[in-house]
Amino acid sequence: MAATIVLANRKGGSGKTTTTINLADGLARQGKRVLVVDADSQAQSTISCGIMPYQLAVSIYELLHIRMADPEADSEIATTIIRGKQRFDLIPSKPDLSALEIELADISNCQSLLRDLLLEVENIYDYILIDLPPSLGLITVNGLVAANWLLIPIEPTFLSMDGLAQMTNILYKVNAELNPELRLMGIVPIKCDMRTNLARNVVEEIRQNFGDDRLLPAVRNDIKIAEAPSFGKTIFEYAANCRGASDYMQLAQSIIARSGD
């Protein structure tokens, strides 16, 4: 059964998509079977894999609609998964997903649509990574309900600490009301320059508030990481010998250790 990890932060621009794609490739290079679920209407994980959303006939949007209309119907998930573009598989997204919040507003008990959908493939993969939007809406709740683990990427700024605090409060509420199995896997400092007092102070604050066991290996600032998505590549494909690739591989190895795999 797959370990399902949701990557979330209430603050936008926190490195969720970058971490999702590069962590997925790092896990795959460790011999793991990995599925990425792009659950953000901005479709940045999809675009980062070199896939244009306007070219898609079916995406996560259609799959969730099918699941909502008839829970017993064939969801078409097998034909929607994109294979072969990367070392990992992908359920893509497109901007239509933003309409789902409105379309399902009056539907009761729809927080588990994504979880029920992923039940069809959880035995095929070792890891399922879900890239969520920063907003707290139906899609985000579905991701948190579907996951075993929460991974929070965070830039080392004090404004990001507010997003981290909000995300941990959301974790407690989801734990209590919707998904008692959800656990905090860890916090990943992104775009870190540990030569600065700001980065060191933020990382130390995370350590003091959450403990060493919840502070995951930091990803250093590296322009190659920012360049890679424009080529539809992960950091391992674009610049395998750079420090960003080294940091994401260390993160992947840490995730494997923490998930008990």
Stockholm file with secondary structure:
# STOCKHOLM 1.0

chainA/1-261         MAATIVLANRKGGSGKTTTTINLADGLARQGKRVLVVDADSQAQSTISCGIMPYQLAVSIYELLHIRMADPEADSEIATTIIRGKQRFDLIPSKPDLSALEIELADISNCQSLLRDLLLEVENIYDYILIDLPPSLGLITVNGLVAANWLLIPIEPTFLSMDGLAQMTNILYKVNAELNPELRLMGIVPIKCDMRTNLARNVVEEIRQNFGDDRLLPAVRNDIKIAEAPSFGKTIFEYAANCRGASDYMQLAQSIIARSGD
#=GR chainA/1-261 SS CCEEEEECCSSTTSSHHHHHHHHHHHHHTTTCCEEEEECCTTCHHHHHTTCCGGGCSSCHHHHHHHHHHCTTSCCCHHHHSBCSSSSSEEECCCGGGGGHHHHTTTCSSCTTHHHHHHTTTTTTCSEEEEECCSSCSHHHHHHHHHCSEEEEEECSSHHHHHHHHHHHHHHHHHHHHTCTTCEEEEEEECSBCTTSHHHHHHHHHHHHHHCGGGBCCCCBCCHHHHHGGGGTCCHHHHCTTSHHHHHHHHHHHHHHHHTTC
#=GC SS_cons         CCEEEEECCSSTTSSHHHHHHHHHHHHHTTTCCEEEEECCTTCHHHHHTTCCGGGCSSCHHHHHHHHHHCTTSCCCHHHHSBCSSSSSEEECCCGGGGGHHHHTTTCSSCTTHHHHHHTTTTTTCSEEEEECCSSCSHHHHHHHHHCSEEEEEECSSHHHHHHHHHHHHHHHHHHHHTCTTCEEEEEEECSBCTTSHHHHHHHHHHHHHHCGGGBCCCCBCCHHHHHGGGGTCCHHHHCTTSHHHHHHHHHHHHHHHHTTC
//
